[in-house]
């Protein structure tokens, strides 16, 4: 179809007169994933409805809540909201809206229902179990009996159904929440699916296009004494090693390190990572126990590291620091090499080890298995465990992902 300015003079066989589709068209889409993306938005502009249920928000669960916020048949995320359209408790043969919400009270789920009915005052119900809906159903059943209407069998209506927690689309989403594997009594229907995506790690400048070349950013809320510094194994070129691969590796460390200083550029290359920001990839097949790259930077004391971290945070910089021992830290934020781009993984293919060469401690990234060309290099950051408010989400996507880096 052409506009009036470009429309051809006279009739044309190739010109469409309408956009109507005169045949049946099938469009494939992942409805559950689409619903999950809608529920995860904070603006709550979009809703979706299934029968007499309107869903507003899916909520979330912290690690400390996993043990108490579930039953064998449903998971109870804090902040979950839905509206049930059901029979009124005050006007016979008329429906009204029941706004259902799950919150937390003293470490236990609190089920709240607000009855919204046009022309009448709102009613509020609270209970520590989903079966608190019995107060509502009994009133509905009594009103129907008094009005000589069809009998309502309240024992066949479960509270979890009224809240919409047993709807298939909602169950798929709740079963994909981070950390639900620790819900021991819950019986999974669909298994673990990555429908609910974890929040993206924050770009310090607020925009990816304004980021410097260092793009692997983690939100680190504490000082270096907690989560901001990666840890490494400690070993030297002489004596026994504590690492599991030491027997066939110790005799060649000295020669490997000398070769590493000149050949590390042939081992790795920098590219966009599927985990976060930029990542380091194997430029060739790397055998097990191979020294891949050295983590270099400025060696500073703990006190200086703490002060620098505050300065970097005030400047909205990404922080790249690696602890050598209890007193020294390598700061690679401004004067570091490509090794700082190695991302964390719960199933890593490398280890970071502190080795001593010429009486100086060096941090070396070493392959813990054979790594084929093109595979991203990862190691375990080994952050200290933090409380629930300072958890850092893990984006590694490994089969044994712990969901949190700390």
C-alpha positions as CSV (number, residue, x, y, z in Angstrom):
1,X,0.0,0.0,0.0
2,X,1.3,3.5,-0.9
3,X,0.6,6.9,0.5
4,X,-1.3,9.5,-1.6
5,X,2.0,11.2,-2.7
6,X,3.5,8.0,-4.1
7,X,0.3,6.2,-5.2
8,X,0.6,5.0,-8.8
9,X,-1.8,6.4,-11.4
10,X,-4.4,3.9,-12.5
11,X,-5.1,0.4,-11.2
12,X,-2.3,-1.9,-10.1
13,X,-2.5,-5.6,-9.5
14,X,0.3,-5.6,-7.0
15,X,-1.2,-2.9,-4.8
16,X,-3.0,-4.0,-1.6
17,X,-6.3,-2.5,-0.8
18,X,-6.4,-3.7,2.8
19,X,-4.1,-5.1,5.5
20,X,-6.7,-7.8,6.4
21,X,-5.3,-11.4,6.5
22,X,-7.6,-13.7,4.6
23,X,-6.2,-16.9,6.0
24,X,-5.6,-18.5,9.4
25,X,-2.3,-17.4,10.9
26,X,-0.6,-19.3,13.8
27,X,1.7,-17.3,16.0
28,X,4.0,-19.2,18.4
29,X,5.0,-17.5,21.6
30,X,6.1,-18.5,25.1
31,X,3.1,-17.3,27.1
32,X,4.5,-18.3,30.5
33,X,7.7,-16.3,29.9
34,X,5.7,-13.4,28.6
35,X,3.6,-13.4,31.8
36,X,6.8,-13.7,33.9
37,X,8.2,-10.6,32.3
38,X,5.0,-8.7,32.9
39,X,4.8,-9.6,36.6
40,X,8.4,-8.7,37.2
41,X,7.9,-5.1,36.1
42,X,7.8,-2.6,38.9
43,X,5.4,-0.2,37.2
44,X,2.5,-2.6,37.3
45,X,1.0,-1.1,34.2
46,X,0.3,-4.5,32.7
47,X,-1.9,-7.2,34.2
48,X,-3.1,-10.6,33.1
49,X,-6.2,-12.5,33.8
50,X,-7.0,-16.2,33.9
51,X,-10.7,-16.9,34.4
52,X,-11.8,-15.2,37.6
53,X,-8.3,-14.3,38.7
54,X,-6.4,-11.1,37.9
55,X,-2.7,-11.2,38.7
56,X,-0.8,-8.1,39.8
57,X,2.6,-9.1,41.3
58,X,4.6,-12.3,41.9
59,X,6.7,-11.0,44.8
60,X,10.0,-12.6,45.9
61,X,11.5,-14.8,48.5
62,X,14.7,-14.3,50.5
63,X,16.9,-17.2,51.5
64,X,15.8,-16.9,55.2
65,X,12.1,-17.3,54.1
66,X,12.4,-20.5,52.1
67,X,11.8,-22.8,55.0
68,X,8.4,-21.4,56.1
69,X,6.9,-19.8,53.0
70,X,5.7,-22.9,51.2
71,X,3.5,-25.9,51.5
72,X,3.7,-29.3,49.6
73,X,1.5,-27.8,46.8
74,X,2.3,-24.1,46.6
75,X,5.0,-21.5,47.2
76,X,4.1,-18.2,49.0
77,X,6.3,-15.3,47.7
78,X,6.3,-12.2,49.9
79,X,4.6,-9.4,48.0
80,X,2.4,-11.7,45.9
81,X,-0.8,-9.9,44.8
82,X,-3.9,-11.1,42.9
83,X,-7.6,-10.3,42.6
84,X,-10.2,-13.0,42.8
85,X,-13.6,-12.3,41.3
86,X,-16.0,-14.4,43.4
87,X,-19.5,-14.5,44.9
88,X,-20.4,-11.7,47.3
89,X,-20.8,-12.3,51.0
90,X,-23.4,-9.6,51.4
91,X,-25.4,-9.3,48.2
92,X,-27.0,-12.6,46.8
93,X,-26.3,-13.6,43.2
94,X,-23.7,-10.9,42.7
95,X,-19.9,-11.1,42.4
96,X,-17.3,-8.8,43.9
97,X,-13.5,-8.4,44.0
98,X,-11.3,-10.0,46.6
99,X,-7.8,-8.4,46.6
100,X,-5.4,-11.1,47.9
101,X,-1.9,-10.4,49.2
102,X,0.9,-12.3,50.9
103,X,3.1,-10.5,53.4
104,X,5.5,-11.4,56.2
105,X,4.7,-11.4,59.9
106,X,7.4,-12.5,62.4
107,X,9.1,-14.8,59.9
108,X,5.8,-16.4,58.8
109,X,3.5,-15.8,55.8
110,X,0.5,-13.6,56.4
111,X,-2.4,-14.0,54.1
112,X,-4.5,-10.8,53.7
113,X,-7.8,-10.4,51.8
114,X,-9.5,-7.1,51.1
115,X,-13.1,-7.3,49.9
116,X,-14.0,-4.6,47.3
117,X,-17.7,-4.2,46.6
118,X,-19.3,-1.2,44.9
119,X,-21.5,0.8,47.2
120,X,-20.4,-1.1,50.4
121,X,-17.6,-0.6,52.9
122,X,-14.4,-2.6,52.3
123,X,-13.8,-5.7,54.5
124,X,-10.4,-7.0,55.6
125,X,-9.5,-10.5,56.6
126,X,-6.1,-11.8,57.9
127,X,-4.8,-15.3,58.6
128,X,-1.5,-17.1,59.0
129,X,-2.6,-19.8,56.5
130,X,-4.3,-19.7,53.1
131,X,-7.2,-21.6,54.7
132,X,-8.3,-18.3,56.3
133,X,-10.6,-18.0,53.3
134,X,-13.0,-20.3,55.2
135,X,-14.4,-17.2,56.9
136,X,-15.4,-15.8,53.5
137,X,-16.7,-19.1,52.0
138,X,-18.9,-19.9,55.0
139,X,-20.5,-16.4,54.7
140,X,-21.1,-17.0,51.0
141,X,-22.5,-20.5,51.6
142,X,-24.9,-19.1,54.3
143,X,-26.1,-16.3,52.1
144,X,-26.8,-18.8,49.2
145,X,-28.7,-21.1,51.6
146,X,-30.8,-18.2,52.9
147,X,-31.5,-17.2,49.3
148,X,-32.5,-20.8,48.3
149,X,-29.6,-20.9,45.7
150,X,-27.4,-23.8,44.7
151,X,-25.5,-25.1,47.6
152,X,-21.8,-24.2,47.8
153,X,-19.5,-27.1,49.0
154,X,-16.8,-25.1,50.8
155,X,-14.6,-28.1,51.6
156,X,-13.8,-28.4,47.9
157,X,-12.4,-24.9,47.6
158,X,-8.8,-24.5,48.8
159,X,-7.2,-21.3,50.0
160,X,-4.3,-21.7,47.6
161,X,-6.7,-21.9,44.7
162,X,-8.5,-18.7,45.8
163,X,-5.1,-16.9,45.8
164,X,-4.3,-18.3,42.4
165,X,-1.2,-20.0,43.6
166,X,-2.1,-23.3,41.9
167,X,-2.7,-21.8,38.4
168,X,-0.3,-23.5,36.0
169,X,1.3,-20.2,34.7
170,X,1.8,-18.9,38.2
171,X,3.3,-22.2,39.4
172,X,5.8,-22.2,36.6
173,X,6.9,-18.7,37.6
174,X,7.1,-19.4,41.4
175,X,9.1,-22.5,40.7
176,X,11.7,-20.4,38.8
177,X,12.2,-17.9,41.7
178,X,15.9,-17.9,42.9
179,X,16.6,-20.4,45.6
180,X,13.3,-22.3,45.6
181,X,15.4,-25.5,45.5
182,X,15.7,-25.2,49.3
183,X,12.0,-25.5,49.8
184,X,12.2,-29.1,51.1
185,X,8.6,-30.0,51.5
186,X,7.4,-28.5,48.2
187,X,6.7,-31.0,45.4
188,X,7.8,-29.5,42.1
189,X,5.4,-29.8,39.2
190,X,7.4,-28.4,36.3
191,X,11.0,-28.3,37.5
192,X,13.4,-25.4,37.5
193,X,12.9,-23.0,34.6
194,X,14.8,-19.6,34.3
195,X,11.6,-17.6,33.7
196,X,12.1,-15.0,36.5
197,X,15.4,-13.2,35.6
198,X,17.6,-11.9,38.4
199,X,18.1,-8.1,38.4
200,X,20.9,-7.0,36.2
201,X,24.1,-5.9,37.9
202,X,24.3,-2.1,38.0
203,X,26.3,0.0,35.7
204,X,28.0,2.6,37.9
205,X,27.5,5.4,35.5
206,X,23.9,4.5,35.0
207,X,24.2,3.7,31.3
208,X,26.0,0.9,29.4
209,X,27.1,3.3,26.6
210,X,28.9,5.6,29.1
211,X,30.8,2.7,30.7
212,X,34.6,2.6,30.3
213,X,36.3,-0.5,28.9
214,X,35.9,-2.2,32.2
215,X,32.3,-3.4,32.2
216,X,32.0,-6.3,34.7
217,X,30.3,-4.5,37.5
218,X,29.1,-5.9,40.8
219,X,27.2,-4.0,43.4
220,X,29.4,-4.3,46.5
221,X,27.8,-2.7,49.5
222,X,30.5,-3.5,52.1
223,X,34.1,-3.0,52.8
224,X,37.0,-5.2,51.8
225,X,36.6,-7.2,55.0
226,X,33.5,-8.8,53.6
227,X,32.5,-9.3,50.0
228,X,34.4,-6.9,47.9
229,X,37.6,-8.9,47.4
230,X,38.0,-12.3,45.7
231,X,40.1,-14.9,47.5
232,X,42.7,-17.4,46.2
233,X,44.6,-20.5,47.2
234,X,48.0,-20.0,48.8
235,X,51.0,-21.9,47.6
236,X,54.7,-21.6,46.8
237,X,57.1,-23.2,44.3
238,X,58.5,-25.4,47.1
239,X,56.9,-27.8,49.5
240,X,53.4,-29.4,49.4
241,X,50.4,-27.7,47.9
242,X,46.9,-27.6,49.3
243,X,45.2,-27.7,45.9
244,X,43.9,-31.0,44.5
245,X,45.9,-30.8,41.3
246,X,49.3,-30.3,42.9
247,X,51.1,-33.6,42.3
248,X,51.5,-33.4,38.6
249,X,51.8,-29.7,38.5
250,X,54.3,-28.5,41.1
251,X,57.4,-29.5,39.2
252,X,56.6,-27.3,36.2
253,X,55.4,-24.1,38.0
254,X,58.6,-22.2,37.7
255,X,59.0,-22.8,34.0
256,X,55.2,-22.3,33.3
257,X,55.3,-18.9,35.0
258,X,58.3,-17.8,32.9
259,X,56.5,-18.9,29.8
260,X,53.3,-17.3,30.9
261,X,54.9,-13.8,31.1
262,X,55.6,-13.9,27.3
263,X,52.8,-16.1,26.0
264,X,49.6,-15.1,28.0
265,X,48.3,-13.1,25.0
266,X,48.1,-16.3,23.0
267,X,45.9,-17.9,25.7
268,X,43.0,-15.5,26.1
269,X,40.9,-12.8,24.3
270,X,38.3,-10.3,25.6
271,X,34.7,-10.5,24.5
272,X,31.2,-9.8,25.7
273,X,30.1,-12.3,28.4
274,X,26.8,-14.1,28.7
275,X,27.3,-13.9,32.5
276,X,27.9,-10.1,32.9
277,X,29.7,-7.4,31.1
278,X,32.9,-8.4,29.5
279,X,34.6,-11.8,30.0
280,X,37.8,-13.6,29.2
281,X,37.7,-16.5,26.7
282,X,40.2,-19.2,25.8
283,X,42.0,-18.3,22.5
284,X,43.1,-21.9,22.1
285,X,42.6,-25.3,23.7
286,X,44.0,-25.2,27.2
287,X,45.1,-28.4,29.0
288,X,44.4,-29.1,32.6
289,X,46.8,-27.3,35.1
290,X,47.8,-24.7,32.6
291,X,48.8,-21.2,33.9
292,X,46.4,-19.1,31.8
293,X,47.0,-15.5,33.0
294,X,48.3,-13.5,35.9
295,X,46.1,-11.1,37.9
296,X,48.2,-8.0,38.0
297,X,47.6,-4.6,39.7
298,X,48.9,-2.4,42.5
299,X,49.8,-4.2,45.7
300,X,48.4,-2.2,48.7
301,X,47.7,-2.7,52.3
302,X,44.2,-3.3,53.8
303,X,43.9,0.2,55.1
304,X,44.7,1.7,51.7
305,X,42.3,-0.7,50.0
306,X,39.5,0.4,52.3
307,X,40.1,4.0,51.6
308,X,40.4,3.5,47.9
309,X,37.1,1.5,47.8
310,X,35.3,4.5,49.3
311,X,36.9,6.8,46.7
312,X,35.9,4.5,43.9
313,X,32.4,4.2,45.1
314,X,32.1,8.0,45.3
315,X,33.4,8.2,41.7
316,X,30.9,5.5,40.5
317,X,33.8,3.2,39.4
318,X,33.7,-0.5,39.2
319,X,35.9,-2.1,41.9
320,X,38.4,-4.8,40.9
321,X,40.4,-6.0,43.9
322,X,41.9,-9.3,44.8
323,X,43.2,-10.3,48.3
324,X,46.6,-11.9,48.4
325,X,46.7,-12.5,52.2
326,X,45.3,-11.0,55.4
327,X,47.4,-7.8,54.9
328,X,47.8,-7.2,51.2
329,X,45.4,-6.6,48.3
330,X,45.9,-6.3,44.6
331,X,44.0,-3.3,43.2
332,X,43.4,-3.7,39.5
333,X,40.7,-1.0,39.2
334,X,43.0,1.6,37.5
335,X,46.2,-0.3,36.8
336,X,45.1,-3.9,36.0
337,X,45.3,-6.4,33.3
338,X,42.7,-8.5,31.4
339,X,42.5,-11.0,34.3
340,X,40.2,-8.7,36.1
341,X,37.5,-9.5,33.6
342,X,37.3,-13.2,34.5
343,X,33.8,-13.7,35.8
344,X,32.5,-15.8,38.7
345,X,30.9,-19.2,38.3
346,X,29.6,-21.8,40.7
347,X,31.0,-24.5,38.3
348,X,34.3,-22.9,37.4
349,X,36.8,-24.1,34.9
350,X,39.7,-22.3,36.6
351,X,41.1,-21.6,40.0
352,X,42.9,-18.5,41.3
353,X,46.1,-19.4,43.2
354,X,48.6,-17.3,45.1
355,X,52.1,-18.5,44.2
356,X,55.5,-17.2,45.3
357,X,58.1,-16.4,42.6
358,X,61.4,-14.6,43.4
359,X,60.1,-13.9,46.9
360,X,57.0,-12.1,45.6
361,X,53.4,-13.3,45.8
362,X,51.7,-13.6,42.4
363,X,48.0,-14.4,41.7
364,X,47.7,-16.9,38.8
365,X,44.5,-18.0,37.1
366,X,45.0,-21.8,36.4
367,X,42.8,-24.1,34.5
368,X,41.3,-26.9,36.6
369,X,40.2,-29.0,33.6
370,X,40.7,-29.0,29.9
371,X,39.2,-25.9,28.4
372,X,38.3,-25.9,24.6
373,X,38.9,-22.9,22.4
374,X,36.1,-20.3,22.8
375,X,34.9,-21.2,26.3
376,X,34.7,-18.4,28.8
377,X,37.1,-18.6,31.7
378,X,35.6,-18.5,35.2
379,X,36.6,-19.1,38.8
380,X,34.9,-19.1,42.2
381,X,35.1,-15.6,43.8
382,X,34.6,-17.3,47.3
383,X,33.0,-14.2,48.8
384,X,32.1,-14.3,52.5
385,X,28.5,-15.1,53.3
386,X,26.4,-12.0,54.0
387,X,23.0,-11.3,55.5
388,X,19.9,-11.3,53.2
389,X,19.9,-7.5,52.6
390,X,23.4,-7.5,51.1
391,X,23.1,-10.6,48.8
392,X,24.7,-10.3,45.4
393,X,22.8,-12.3,42.7
394,X,24.8,-14.8,40.7
395,X,24.4,-14.8,36.9
396,X,26.6,-17.8,36.0
397,X,23.8,-20.1,34.9
398,X,25.6,-23.2,36.0
399,X,23.7,-26.4,36.7
400,X,24.7,-26.1,40.4
401,X,24.3,-22.4,40.7
402,X,23.9,-21.2,44.3
403,X,21.9,-18.2,43.0
404,X,23.9,-15.8,45.3
405,X,27.6,-15.0,45.1
406,X,27.7,-14.4,48.9
